[in-house]
Amino acid sequence: MSKVQVVTDSDSSLSPELAARFGIKLVPIIIRFGPESYQTNIDIDDRLLFQKIDYVNKLPTTDAPSSGAFAAAYNEAFVAGAREILCICVGSKMSKTYESALLATREFPGRRIKVVDSQYMTMGQGFLAIAAVEALAGGATLDEAASLIEAMIPNLYAFASLSTLKYLAMSGRVGRIVAGISSALDIRPILSMKDGSLQMVDRIRSHDAALERVVNLTVAALAKKTIYRAALYHINNPEDARLLEAMLREKLPMPAEILTVPFTPGLSVHAGDGLVGGVYYAQ
């Protein structure tokens, strides 16, 4: 059994059950509605998040885990018998989580804690954590496991469709007039990951056309590659996740197991209810 504990944050979209399956320790992103704070996967999930948003008609703020939260996770791992820790964080261009995880290492002089910037989020980050666990279980050292997952990052691909601009309007990222027109015309932004951040690559009219565009982008990116890992993520939209899986399986030789996970509140608050997409590791 490996004596290296893998730690990641909840922006990895790993559910507590999936994290437990692989022995990964999760540090929660914090959601704040005024003076009230909630820990992702502990006090709040995507369904409760949007119930509260629609009730108060205002978006909450999100906080990266504090260095103290990471220090507590590291300490728990060492007390439980870990000799070293590999921590994999949501991309540093999107969050200060990586900074907090690094800062927490100062509390453990003489202990080996390696912190990796995943340059990703959701199950792209989650895949790195799972791959690290598997490598360590196979006998890899801390440094070898870290090098392996860093080499995986350029071979991660992600595409998603937003269902509405309502929540981006609430955040101030787009104007309410633009969001209203887009809603009336059923315009759905298509997103992808590039250079460590989420970027819009297209705008498509209608639900069906948006899903088809996500599939076509995925096929164009992966048609000549072997897909080793695949996961679909959604925000309160398991129906579209199932539909997307069926469409992808018709077009591509997908892995036998495709994970389906919630996007999770730390990410969902920025994307809005109804998002659906997928992330893949392929070479």
Secondary structure, 3 states (H helix, E strand, C coil): CCCEEEEEEHHHCCCHHHHHHHCCEEECCEEEECCEEEEECCCECHHHHHHHHHHHCCCCEEECCCHHHHHHHHHHHHHCCCCEEEEEECCCCCCCHHHHHHHHHHHCCCCEEEEEECCCCHHHHHHHHHHHHHHHHCCCCHHHHHHHHHHHHHHEEEEEECCCCHHHHHHCCCCHHHHHHHHHHCEEEEEEEECCEEEEEEEEECHHHHHHHHHHHHHHHHCCCCEEEEEEEECCCHHHHHHHHHHHHHHCCCCCCCEEEECCHHHHHHHCCCCEEEEEEEC
